[in-house]
Amino acid sequence: MLLLLEIGLTVTAWRQGWKGWALLPLIGAFAYGLLNGLSIQPGAQPDFGVLILGDVAAVAILALMILVRKPAQTT
C-alpha cells in the first residue's frame, strides 16, 4: 500500500515540475531497504519497523514537494 502511495506521489510531483528530483525519495527508499537487507546477518529476522520508517520518510518528502510547488524556471 505504501509503495502505491509513493508511486502516486512521485508521478504527481513529476507532473508539477520536479522532474528528476521527484525520483530521489523513491530511489532512496529502495536503496535504504536494499542496504538494510544486505546488512542483516544470516538467519536474523529483519526489523520491518526500520524499513517502514524509510518508506514513511519518502512519502513525507514527496508530500512536501507537492505542497511546495516548484517555481517556474526563467531563461
C-alpha positions as CSV (number, residue, x, y, z in Angstrom):
1,M,0.0,0.0,0.0
2,L,2.8,2.4,0.9
3,L,4.5,1.6,-2.4
4,L,1.4,2.6,-4.4
5,L,1.2,5.8,-2.4
6,E,4.9,6.6,-3.1
7,I,4.5,5.9,-6.8
8,G,1.4,8.1,-7.0
9,L,3.1,10.9,-5.2
10,T,6.2,10.6,-7.4
11,V,4.0,10.9,-10.5
12,T,2.2,13.9,-9.1
13,A,5.5,15.6,-8.1
14,W,6.9,14.9,-11.6
15,R,3.9,16.5,-13.3
16,Q,4.2,19.5,-11.1
17,G,7.7,20.2,-12.5
18,W,10.0,18.5,-10.0
19,K,11.2,16.0,-12.7
20,G,14.4,14.2,-11.6
21,W,14.0,15.4,-8.0
22,A,10.7,13.5,-7.7
23,L,12.6,10.2,-8.2
24,L,15.1,10.7,-5.5
25,P,12.9,9.9,-2.5
26,L,11.6,6.7,-4.2
27,I,15.1,5.6,-5.2
28,G,16.3,6.5,-1.7
29,A,13.7,4.3,0.0
30,F,14.6,1.4,-2.3
31,A,18.3,1.8,-1.7
32,Y,17.7,2.1,2.1
33,G,15.7,-1.1,2.1
34,L,18.4,-2.9,-0.1
35,L,21.3,-1.8,2.1
36,N,19.3,-2.7,5.2
37,G,18.6,-6.2,3.8
38,L,22.2,-6.7,2.8
39,S,23.4,-5.8,6.3
40,I,21.3,-8.4,8.1
41,Q,23.2,-11.3,9.5
42,P,22.3,-14.7,8.0
43,G,19.4,-16.3,10.0
44,A,18.4,-13.0,11.7
45,Q,14.9,-11.6,11.3
46,P,14.6,-8.2,9.6
47,D,13.3,-5.2,11.5
48,F,10.3,-4.1,9.5
49,G,9.8,-1.0,11.6
50,V,13.0,0.4,10.2
51,L,12.0,-0.4,6.7
52,I,8.6,1.2,7.1
53,L,10.3,4.3,8.6
54,G,12.3,4.7,5.3
55,D,9.1,4.5,3.3
56,V,7.2,7.0,5.5
57,A,10.2,9.4,5.2
58,A,9.9,9.1,1.4
59,V,6.2,9.7,1.5
60,A,6.7,12.8,3.7
61,I,9.3,14.2,1.4
62,L,7.2,13.7,-1.7
63,A,4.1,15.2,0.0
64,L,6.3,18.2,0.9
65,M,7.4,18.5,-2.7
66,I,3.8,18.5,-3.9
67,L,2.7,21.1,-1.3
68,V,5.6,23.4,-2.1
69,R,5.2,23.9,-5.8
70,K,8.4,24.3,-7.7
71,P,8.9,27.8,-9.0
72,A,8.9,28.2,-12.8
73,Q,12.4,28.4,-14.3
74,T,13.1,31.6,-16.3
75,T,15.7,31.5,-19.0
